[in-house]
């Protein structure tokens, strides 16, 4: 290829610089976002790998003896002894200021060979290792609210065993006897390396869907940007054809012309990704930031993205030029598009069918079907493609109606062009249509979080401001009463009530609990009874109980001689008081399980995972909307530049600039409105399918005000993008633009 000819083709005019800057800028934004998305995926994978050991569940620490295995009824369990190859691991529920703390209790022999992640050796009873974030919290908080729970600090947990710099993790040493009297001690020989645990399907599916949702508008932007100034390029290529350039040479020059700014833009995108990487790593997901070392895209992946983007841009540029059939006189007539047919609905229906099938499989096979995630993820991607595919058909249908009812010149011109080239017209707004779809998916998923009820004070249920713990077997009324008296002396503690039964509670036992009638009101019952001693079912303290528990008369007249099994501490509801009560019960020495409250279930459940994914969803909404606005501005500007001769002829015939502006607005508004309601409806339907497949009893509700704000922002960006191109109409439709014959 002649270097002089190539130089003329690339830098033949001042407008070439602007066109190349537009292509490079669009590619830079796209590559930057792709690399940041990949960095986030790597960071989340590394974060889950670091914290995999926290999901180790171990094996039962006791079993039924062979002699009692065949006997009817509940048989006593025989403890499995500790050995150097196995330790005893406890999983106490630990919460501070509504933040879950990953607390692991360890009982091990001095000669143990089990390697505990993040520490050199197991802590002795009364000692603890903490993550840096938790230790800072302990040092800045009164000891009676947090620090007294753990004992003596002996060292930090290494970062290699922490999900992130904000992780609250503590490993405490306890005696074997303490752990065995608890409800959930397990034997562990080694810690798992499975980075996802039981939430693997939910976690990976949600992240992949979110990544596709953000990536799709980015790819549309890159596609639109590389086509910027196509009409101007065709003019120069026609000149080259006139002086003897072959069609093959022209196609090659088009590829090079597109590849050069794409290369510069891709390299700039890599630099921008490196610049924004530290700031992006600070975004918390599920309440945790990522280590900067984990938030990386790698040189190999960056090089692959640059090469693929440049190759794709070059091939698309060459292909478009070859298909346009440029001759020595240029392309004086618009290329005809194939009329969109109803067959364009097939990808959309196929995508929805895949997602619906995946959702049904989750209901049929509750243990997990290997096809569920691929069907949901693949169906989501195909659905997004289907919306873009069906858009031109709907756009043409709406333009037919508009053309029949047109009453103004601008409407006739706009409807005629839309009817003639629905694919090209819809391509201009496809980014915004996809953004509205993605925003609706995110909003639907976020709305499901609000359907998880937070504990409220209700008659007949344990007050959410109360903290309770079961009393370990073997403690007398006097010992438990002494703990209750000392607890009531703490600031913010209103009462400490002891519950009794006639016999000690066994694992899984449910029976009535007896309390003094005067204490019933502080527990949450609306009224007391005339009897001195009242009773209620043990389900009263269970956090998943939603039906009020009745207060009944106890079959005894006195609490003397009964077995203390429960202590409930009523607080004034302040976070400080709740944490003091929790710490007091955990360090009292008489409780057989960690202190808990009704609110702990929501705090410790995978609701926090969904809330963390919601944080990503809000970011995704912002990215999708902004990218869509940029795409619309670029595509509208490109449409004006590509049609400047036609628009110039209209000006030459006396059409005012204001009418041309109305044409541009209507050409953007009609395809957008034609598919807008479909995008919104499909977005919420897809969100419903996803949330239903995730389980947990969540349902889609009315979206929050943020959703309407996002929609309003989308429409404002669309208006701003179209308005910003008005400045191109007058200079590009001047008399000179009609001098082409």
C-alpha positions in Angstrom: 0.0 0.0 0.0 1.3 3.4 -1.0 2.3 5.3 2.2 1.3 8.7 0.6 -2.1 7.4 -0.3 -2.6 6.0 3.1 -1.5 9.3 4.7 -4.0 11.2 2.6 -6.8 8.8 3.5 -6.1 9.0 7.2 -5.2 12.7 7.6 -6.6 14.2 4.5 -8.6 16.9 6.3 -9.2 18.5 9.7 -12.4 16.6 10.2 -10.3 13.4 10.0 -8.7 14.3 13.3 -12.1 14.7 14.9 -13.4 11.5 13.5 -10.3 9.6 14.7 -10.6 11.2 18.1 -14.2 10.1 18.4 -13.4 6.5 17.5 -10.4 6.4 19.8 -12.4 8.0 22.7 -15.2 5.5 22.4 -12.8 2.5 22.2 -10.9 3.9 25.2 -14.0 4.0 27.4 -15.0 0.6 26.3 -11.6 -1.0 26.9 -11.3 0.7 30.2 -14.6 -0.6 31.5 -13.9 -4.1 30.2 -10.6 -4.2 32.0 -12.2 -2.9 35.2 -15.0 -5.5 35.0 -12.4 -8.2 34.6 -10.4 -6.8 37.5 -13.5 -6.9 39.7 -14.2 -10.5 38.7 -10.6 -11.4 39.6 -10.8 -9.5 42.8 -14.0 -11.2 43.9 -12.6 -14.6 43.0 -9.5 -14.0 45.0 -11.5 -12.6 47.9 -13.6 -15.7 48.0 -10.5 -17.9 47.8 -9.0 -16.1 50.8 -12.1 -16.5 52.9 -12.9 -20.1 51.8 -11.7 -21.6 55.1 -14.4 -19.6 56.9 -17.0 -21.8 55.2 -15.5 -25.0 56.5 -18.3 -27.0 58.3 -16.3 -30.1 59.4 -17.7 -33.4 60.6 -19.9 -34.2 63.6 -18.0 -34.3 66.9 -20.0 -37.1 68.4 -21.8 -40.2 67.2 -24.2 -42.8 68.6 -22.3 -45.7 70.2 -22.6 -49.1 68.4 -24.2 -50.6 71.5 -27.0 -48.1 71.5 -27.4 -47.8 67.7 -30.3 -50.3 67.5 -32.2 -49.1 70.5 -35.4 -47.1 70.0 -35.7 -43.5 71.0 -33.0 -40.8 71.4 -29.7 -42.3 72.5 -26.8 -40.4 74.1 -24.0 -39.4 71.7 -20.5 -40.6 72.2 -17.9 -37.9 71.7 -15.2 -38.5 69.1 -11.9 -37.8 70.8 -9.4 -35.1 69.6 -6.2 -36.3 67.9 -3.2 -34.4 66.5 -4.8 -34.8 63.1 -8.1 -33.2 64.0 -9.4 -30.1 66.0 -12.7 -29.1 67.4 -14.2 -26.0 65.7 -17.1 -23.9 66.9 -19.1 -21.3 64.9 -20.6 -18.9 67.4 -23.0 -16.2 66.1 -21.2 -13.0 66.8 -22.5 -9.5 65.9 -21.4 -6.0 66.7 -23.5 -3.0 65.6 -25.4 -5.2 63.2 -22.1 -6.2 61.5 -21.5 -10.0 61.5 -18.2 -11.1 62.9 -16.7 -14.3 61.5 -15.9 -16.0 64.9 -14.2 -19.4 65.1 -13.6 -21.1 68.4 -10.8 -23.7 68.4 -10.0 -26.5 70.8 -6.9 -28.5 69.8 -4.3 -30.7 71.4 -0.8 -29.1 71.9 0.6 -31.5 69.3 -2.0 -30.8 66.6 -0.8 -30.8 63.0 -3.9 -29.1 61.6 -2.9 -25.9 59.9 -5.3 -23.0 60.6 -5.2 -20.3 57.9 -3.7 -17.0 58.8 -2.0 -18.0 62.1 1.0 -20.1 63.1 -0.6 -22.2 65.8 -4.0 -22.5 67.6 -4.6 -19.9 70.4 -4.7 -21.2 73.9 -7.9 -21.0 75.9 -8.6 -17.3 76.8 -6.5 -16.0 73.9 -7.4 -14.8 70.4 -6.2 -13.8 67.0 -8.0 -11.0 65.2 -8.1 -9.4 61.8 -6.6 -5.9 61.6 -10.0 -4.3 61.0 -11.5 -6.1 64.0 -8.6 -5.3 66.3 -8.9 -1.6 65.4 -12.6 -1.9 66.3 -11.8 -3.6 69.6 -9.2 -0.9 70.5 -11.6 1.9 69.7 -14.6 0.4 71.5 -15.3 0.1 75.3 -14.2 -3.4 76.4 -17.6 -4.1 77.9 -19.2 -3.8 74.5 -16.8 -6.0 72.4 -13.2 -6.7 73.7 -14.2 -8.7 76.7 -15.8 -11.4 74.5 -12.5 -12.8 73.3 -9.8 -12.6 76.0 -6.1 -11.8 75.5 -4.9 -10.6 72.1 -1.9 -12.6 70.9 -1.6 -11.7 67.2 -3.0 -10.6 63.9 -4.6 -12.9 61.3 -2.5 -12.7 58.1 -4.1 -11.1 55.0 -3.9 -14.4 53.1 -6.7 -15.7 55.3 -8.9 -12.6 55.1 -11.5 -11.8 52.4 -10.6 -8.1 52.4 -9.1 -5.3 54.4 -12.4 -4.7 56.2 -13.1 -8.3 57.2 -14.1 -8.8 60.8 -12.6 -12.2 61.7 -11.5 -13.6 65.1 -10.1 -17.0 66.2 -10.4 -17.7 69.9 -9.1 -20.5 71.9 -11.4 -22.5 74.2 -11.4 -25.7 76.1 -12.7 -28.9 74.6 -15.4 -29.1 77.3 -16.7 -25.6 76.5 -17.0 -26.5 72.8 -18.7 -29.9 73.4 -21.4 -28.4 75.5 -22.3 -26.0 72.6 -24.8 -26.8 69.9 -22.6 -26.9 66.8 -19.0 -28.0 67.4 -17.5 -29.9 64.5 -14.3 -31.9 63.9 -12.0 -30.5 61.3 -8.9 -32.2 59.8 -8.2 -29.6 57.1 -9.9 -26.4 55.9 -11.7 -26.2 52.6 -10.4 -24.4 49.6 -13.8 -24.3 47.9 -14.1 -20.5 47.3 -17.9 -20.4 47.1 -19.5 -22.9 49.5 -23.2 -23.4 49.4 -23.9 -20.0 47.7 -21.8 -20.9 44.6 -24.7 -21.0 42.1 -26.3 -17.8 43.5 -23.1 -15.9 43.7 -21.6 -16.8 40.4 -24.8 -16.5 38.5 -25.6 -13.1 39.9 -22.1 -11.8 39.2 -22.0 -13.1 35.7 -25.4 -11.6 34.9 -24.3 -8.3 36.3 -21.1 -8.4 34.3 -23.1 -9.1 31.1 -25.5 -6.3 31.9 -22.7 -3.8 32.2 -20.6 -5.2 29.3 -23.4 -5.2 26.8 -23.8 -1.4 26.5 -20.0 -1.1 26.4 -19.8 -3.4 23.4 -22.6 -1.4 21.7 -20.6 1.8 22.3 -17.5 0.4 20.8 -19.5 -0.8 17.8 -21.1 2.6 17.3 -17.9 4.5 17.8 -15.9 2.5 15.2 -18.6 3.4 12.6 -18.3 7.2 13.2 -17.9 9.2 10.0 -18.7 6.4 7.6 -20.1 8.7 5.0 -17.0 11.0 5.1 -14.8 7.9 4.6 -16.9 6.8 1.7 -16.3 10.2 0.0 -12.5 9.9 0.2 -12.6 6.2 -0.8 -14.6 7.2 -3.9 -11.9 9.7 -4.8 -9.3 7.0 -4.4 -11.4 4.7 -6.6 -11.5 7.5 -9.2 -7.7 7.7 -9.4 -7.4 3.9 -9.8 -7.6 2.3 -6.4 -9.1 -1.2 -6.4 -12.0 -2.2 -4.2 -9.6 -4.6 -2.3 -7.2 -1.7 -1.7 -10.0 0.6 -0.5 -11.2 -2.1 1.9 -7.7 -2.6 3.3 -7.3 1.2 3.8 -10.7 1.3 5.6 -9.4 -1.4 7.9 -6.2 0.4 8.6 -8.0 3.7 9.0 -10.3 2.2 11.7 -7.5 0.2 13.3 -5.2 3.1 13.9 -7.5 5.2 16.2 -8.8 1.9 17.7 -5.3 1.0 18.6 -4.6 4.3 20.2 -8.0 4.2 22.0 -7.4 0.7 23.3 -4.0 1.6 24.6 -5.5 4.7 26.3 -8.2 2.5 27.8 -5.5 0.2 29.3 -3.8 3.3 30.9 -7.2 4.6 32.2 -8.0 1.2 33.7 -4.6 1.3 35.5 -5.3 4.8 36.8 -8.8 4.1 38.0 -8.0 0.6 39.5 -7.2 1.9 43.0 -10.4 3.9 43.2 -12.5 1.0 41.9 -10.9 -1.4 44.4 -12.3 0.8 47.2 -15.9 0.1 46.2 -17.3 -2.3 48.9 -19.1 -5.4 47.8 -21.1 -7.2 50.4 -19.7 -4.8 52.9 -16.0 -5.5 52.1 -13.5 -3.8 49.9 -11.0 -5.9 47.9 -7.3 -5.9 48.4 -5.7 -3.9 45.6 -3.4 -6.8 44.8 -6.4 -8.9 43.9 -8.1 -6.2 41.8 -6.0 -6.6 38.7 -6.6 -7.5 35.0 -3.1 -8.8 34.1 -0.9 -7.8 31.2 -1.9 -10.9 29.2 -5.6 -10.2 29.4 -5.0 -6.5 28.6 -3.0 -7.4 25.5 -5.6 -9.9 24.4 -8.4 -7.2 24.7 -6.3 -4.7 22.8 -5.6 -7.1 20.0 -9.2 -8.4 19.8 -10.7 -4.9 19.8 -8.3 -3.7 17.1 -8.8 -6.8 14.9 -12.6 -6.6 15.3 -12.6 -2.8 14.5 -10.5 -3.4 11.4 -12.5 -6.3 10.1 -15.8 -4.4 10.7 -14.4 -1.4 8.9 -13.2 -3.4 6.0 -16.5 -5.4 5.8 -18.7 -2.3 5.9 -16.7 -0.6 3.1 -16.7 -3.7 0.9 -20.5 -4.2 1.3 -21.2 -0.5 0.5 -20.0 -1.0 -3.1 -18.1 2.3 -3.4 -17.4 3.2 -7.0 -15.6 6.1 -8.6 -18.6 8.3 -8.1 -19.2 7.3 -4.5 -22.4 6.0 -3.1 -25.1 8.4 -4.3 -28.0 6.4 -3.2 -28.7 4.9 0.2 -28.2 1.2 0.6 -31.5 -0.6 1.0 -32.0 -2.7 4.1 -33.7 -6.0 4.3 -37.2 -5.6 5.7 -37.3 -6.8 9.3 -39.7 -9.7 9.8 -41.4 -11.3 12.8 -38.6 -13.9 12.8 -36.5 -11.3 14.7 -38.5 -12.3 17.8 -37.0 -15.8 17.9 -33.8 -14.8 19.9 -35.9 -13.0 22.5 -38.3 -15.9 22.9 -35.4 -18.3 23.0 -33.7 -16.3 25.8 -36.8 -16.1 27.9 -37.5 -19.8 27.4 -34.0 -20.7 28.7 -34.4 -18.5 31.8 -37.9 -19.9 32.5 -36.5 -23.4 32.2 -33.7 -22.7 34.5 -36.1 -21.2 37.1 -38.4 -24.3 36.8 -35.4 -26.6 37.4 -34.6 -24.8 40.7 -38.1 -25.7 41.9 -38.0 -29.3 40.7 -34.5 -30.1 41.8 -33.9 -28.3 45.1 -30.5 -29.9 45.5 -29.2 -28.0 42.6 -29.2 -28.8 38.9 -26.0 -28.3 36.9 -28.0 -26.8 34.0 -29.6 -24.1 36.1 -26.8 -21.5 36.0 -25.9 -22.0 32.3 -29.6 -21.6 31.4 -30.0 -18.5 33.4 -26.8 -16.8 32.3 -27.1 -17.9 28.7 -30.8 -17.0 28.6 -30.0 -13.6 30.0 -27.4 -12.9 27.3 -29.7 -14.2 24.5 -32.6 -12.1 25.9 -30.4 -8.9 25.7 -29.5 -9.8 22.1 -33.1 -10.5 21.4 -34.2 -7.0 22.5 -31.7 -5.5 20.0 -32.8 -7.9 17.3 -36.6 -7.3 17.7 -36.1 -3.6 18.0 -36.0 -2.8 14.2 -39.2 -4.8 13.6 -41.1 -2.9 16.3 -39.6 0.3 15.1 -40.8 -0.3 11.5 -44.3 -1.2 12.8 -44.5 2.0 14.8 -43.2 4.0 11.8 -46.0 2.6 9.6 -48.6 3.8 12.0 -46.8 7.2 12.3 -46.6 7.6 8.6 -50.3 7.1 8.1 -51.1 9.7 10.7 -48.3 12.2 9.9 -49.5 15.8 9.6 -46.2 17.7 9.4 -43.2 17.7 7.1 -40.8 16.7 9.9 -43.0 13.7 10.8 -43.3 12.6 7.2 -39.6 12.8 6.7 -38.7 11.1 9.9 -41.3 8.3 9.5 -40.2 7.7 5.9 -36.6 7.2 6.9 -37.5 5.0 9.8 -39.6 2.9 7.6 -36.9 2.6 5.0 -34.0 2.0 7.3 -35.3 0.7 10.7 -32.1 -1.2 11.5 -29.9 1.8 11.2 -32.4 4.1 13.0 -32.8 1.6 15.9 -29.0 1.1 16.1 -28.7 4.7 17.3 -30.9 4.2 20.3 -30.1 0.5 20.9 -27.6 1.4 23.7 -30.3 3.4 25.6 -32.9 0.6 25.1 -30.5 -2.0 26.5 -29.6 0.4 29.4 -33.3 0.7 30.3 -33.6 -3.1 30.2 -30.6 -3.5 32.4 -31.7 -0.7 34.8 -35.1 -2.5 35.1 -33.4 -5.8 35.8 -31.2 -4.2 38.5 -34.2 -2.4 40.0 -36.3 -5.5 40.1 -33.5 -7.4 41.9 -32.9 -4.6 44.3 -36.7 -4.4 45.1 -36.6 -8.0 46.2 -34.2 -7.1 49.0 -36.8 -4.9 50.6 -39.2 -7.8 50.9 -37.0 -9.4 53.5 -38.7 -8.2 56.7 -36.6 -6.6 59.4 -37.7 -7.6 62.9 -40.4 -5.3 64.4 -41.9 -5.2 67.9 -45.0 -7.4 67.9 -47.1 -8.7 70.7 -46.3 -12.3 71.5 -42.9 -12.2 70.0 -39.5 -11.6 71.5 -38.7 -7.9 71.3 -36.0 -7.1 68.7 -34.2 -5.0 71.3 -33.8 -8.0 73.6 -30.8 -10.4 73.6 -31.1 -14.0 74.8 -28.9 -17.1 75.4 -29.6 -20.6 76.6 -28.1 -21.6 79.9 -25.7 -24.5 79.9 -26.7 -27.6 81.8 -25.4 -28.0 85.4 -25.8 -24.4 86.7 -27.9 -23.6 89.7 -30.6 -21.0 90.1 -28.3 -19.0 92.4 -25.4 -18.9 89.9 -27.7 -17.8 87.0 -29.5 -15.3 89.2 -26.2 -13.7 90.2 -25.4 -13.2 86.4 -28.8 -11.7 85.9 -28.3 -9.2 88.7 -24.8 -8.1 87.5 -26.2 -7.8 83.9 -29.0 -5.5 85.1 -26.5 -3.1 86.6 -25.0 -2.3 83.1 -25.9 1.0 81.4 -28.9 0.6 79.0 -30.1 -2.7 80.5 -33.7 -2.6 81.6 -34.3 -6.2 82.8 -32.8 -9.7 82.8 -35.3 -12.5 82.9 -34.6 -16.1 83.6 -36.7 -18.9 82.0 -37.1 -22.3 83.7 -38.2 -25.7 82.7 -38.9 -28.8 84.8 -36.1 -30.7 83.1 -32.9 -29.6 81.3 -33.4 -28.9 77.5 -31.8 -31.4 75.2 -30.7 -30.8 71.6 -33.8 -30.2 69.5 -36.2 -30.3 72.5 -39.2 -28.0 72.5 -41.2 -27.4 75.7 -42.9 -24.7 77.7 -40.7 -22.2 79.5 -41.8 -20.8 82.8 -41.2 -17.2 84.1 -42.6 -15.1 86.8 -45.8 -13.3 85.6 -44.3 -9.9 86.5 -41.5 -10.5 83.8 -43.9 -11.3 81.0 -44.3 -7.6 79.9 -40.5 -7.1 79.6 -40.3 -10.1 77.3 -42.8 -8.7 74.8 -46.2 -10.1 75.8 -49.0 -7.4 75.7 -50.4 -8.4 79.1 -49.8 -10.7 81.9 -52.0 -13.2 83.8 -53.3 -13.4 87.3 -51.2 -16.5 88.1 -47.8 -16.0 89.7 -46.0 -18.2 87.2 -46.8 -18.2 83.4 -45.6 -20.3 80.5 -44.9 -19.9 76.8 -43.6 -22.2 74.1 -39.9 -22.3 73.5 -40.5 -21.2 69.9 -41.0 -17.7 71.4 -37.3 -17.1 71.1 -36.8 -18.6 67.7 -36.0 -15.8 65.2 -38.1 -17.4 62.4 -41.3 -17.5 64.4 -43.8 -15.1 62.9 -47.0 -16.2 64.6 -47.5 -14.7 68.1 -46.9 -17.1 70.9 -49.7 -17.2 73.6 -49.0 -16.8 77.3 -50.6 -19.5 79.3 -50.9 -20.5 83.0 -48.0 -22.6 84.2 -48.7 -26.0 85.9 -46.5 -24.9 88.9 -47.0 -22.2 91.6 -43.3 -21.5 92.2 -40.0 -21.5 90.3 -38.1 -23.1 93.2 -36.5 -26.4 92.2 -36.9 -25.8 88.4 -34.0 -25.8 86.0 -32.8 -22.5 84.5 -32.5 -22.8 80.8 -32.9 -19.3 79.3 -31.8 -15.8 80.0 -33.4 -12.8 78.2 -31.8 -9.4 78.6 -34.1 -6.4 77.7 -32.3 -3.2 76.6 -33.2 0.3 75.8 -32.6 -0.4 72.1 -29.4 1.5 71.7 -26.6 -0.3 69.8 -24.3 0.2 72.8 -26.7 -1.4 75.2 -27.4 -4.4 72.9 -23.7 -5.0 72.6 -23.2 -4.7 76.3 -25.9 -7.3 76.9 -24.4 -9.6 74.2 -20.9 -9.3 75.7 -22.2 -9.9 79.3 -24.0 -13.1 78.4 -21.1 -14.4 76.3 -18.6 -13.9 79.1 -20.9 -14.9 82.0 -19.7 -18.5 82.0 -23.2 -19.9 82.4 -24.5 -19.8 78.8 -24.2 -22.7 76.5 -24.5 -20.8 73.3 -23.6 -17.3 72.1 -26.1 -14.5 72.8 -28.4 -13.8 69.9 -31.4 -11.6 69.0 -34.2 -11.8 66.4 -32.3 -9.4 64.1 -29.3 -11.7 63.9 -31.0 -14.0 61.4 -31.2 -11.3 58.8 -27.7 -10.1 59.6 -26.1 -13.6 59.3 -28.1 -14.9 56.3 -27.4 -14.5 52.6 -29.5 -11.4 52.6 -26.2 -9.6 53.2 -24.9 -11.3 50.0 -27.9 -10.0 48.1 -27.4 -6.5 49.6 -23.7 -6.6 48.5 -24.8 -7.6 45.0 -27.2 -4.7 45.1 -24.3 -2.3 45.6 -22.9 -3.6 42.4 -26.3 -3.2 40.8 -26.4 0.5 41.6 -22.9 0.9 40.0 -24.1 -1.1 37.0 -27.1 1.1 36.6 -24.9 4.2 36.6 -22.5 2.8 34.1 -25.2 1.5 31.8 -27.1 4.7 31.7 -24.0 6.9 31.1 -22.6 4.6 28.4 -26.0 4.6 26.7 -26.1 8.4 26.7 -22.7 8.5 25.1 -23.7 5.9 22.5 -26.8 7.9 21.6 -24.8 11.1 21.1 -22.2 9.4 19.0 -24.7 7.5 16.8 -26.9 10.6 16.3 -23.9 12.7 15.3 -22.8 9.9 12.9 -26.3 9.9 11.4 -26.2 13.6 10.7 -22.7 13.4 9.2 -23.7 10.4 7.0 -26.8 12.2 5.7 -25.4 15.7 5.4 -26.0 15.7 1.6 -29.6 14.7 2.0 -30.1 17.3 4.7 -28.2 19.8 2.7 -30.6 19.3 -0.2 -33.5 19.9 2.1 -31.9 23.2 3.2 -31.3 24.1 -0.4 -35.0 23.6 -1.1 -35.8 26.1 1.7 -36.5 23.8 4.7 -35.7 25.7 8.0 -33.1 24.3 10.4 -35.8 24.0 13.0 -37.6 21.4 10.9 -34.4 19.4 10.5 -34.0 19.5 14.2 -37.5 18.1 14.7 -36.6 15.3 12.2 -33.6 14.3 14.2 -35.5 14.3 17.5 -38.4 12.2 16.1 -35.9 9.7 14.5 -34.5 9.2 18.0 -37.8 9.3 19.9 -39.8 6.8 17.8 -37.5 3.8 18.1 -36.9 4.5 21.7 -40.6 4.7 22.6 -41.4 1.7 20.4 -39.2 -0.6 22.6 -39.1 1.3 25.9 -42.2 -0.3 27.5 -41.0 -3.7 26.2 -37.6 -3.2 27.8 -39.1 -2.2 31.1 -41.5 -5.1 31.2 -38.9 -7.6 30.1 -36.4 -6.2 32.7 -38.7 -6.8 35.6 -39.8 -10.2 34.2 -36.2 -11.3 33.9 -35.5 -10.0 37.5 -38.5 -12.0 38.7 -37.1 -15.2 37.1 -33.7 -14.6 38.6 -35.0 -13.8 42.1 -37.4 -16.8 42.0 -34.5 -19.1 41.0 -32.4 -17.8 43.9 -35.0 -18.8 46.4 -35.3 -17.5 49.9 -38.9 -16.5 49.7 -38.2 -13.1 48.0 -40.6 -11.4 45.6 -40.4 -8.5 43.2 -42.1 -5.4 44.5 -42.6 -1.8 43.2 -39.2 -0.3 42.5 -37.7 2.3 44.7 -37.4 6.0 43.8 -33.9 5.4 42.6 -35.3 3.4 39.7 -37.5 6.3 38.5 -34.5 8.6 39.0 -32.5 6.3 36.7 -35.2 6.3 34.1 -35.5 10.1 34.3 -31.7 10.3 34.0 -31.8 8.0 30.9 -34.4 10.2 29.2 -32.6 13.4 30.1 -29.3 12.0 28.8 -31.2 11.0 25.6 -32.5 14.5 25.2 -29.1 16.0 26.0 -27.4 13.7 23.5 -29.8 14.6 20.7 -29.7 18.3 21.6 -25.9 18.3 21.6 -25.9 17.2 18.0 -28.0 20.2 16.8 -24.8 22.2 16.4 -23.8 19.8 13.6 -26.9 20.5 11.5 -26.2 24.1 10.3 -22.5 23.7 9.3 -23.0 20.3 7.7 -26.0 21.3 5.6 -24.6 24.4 4.1 -24.5 25.0 0.4 -21.1 23.5 0.0 -22.4 20.1 1.1 -24.5 19.8 -2.0 -21.6 20.2 -4.4 -21.0 16.5 -5.1 -21.9 16.1 -8.8 
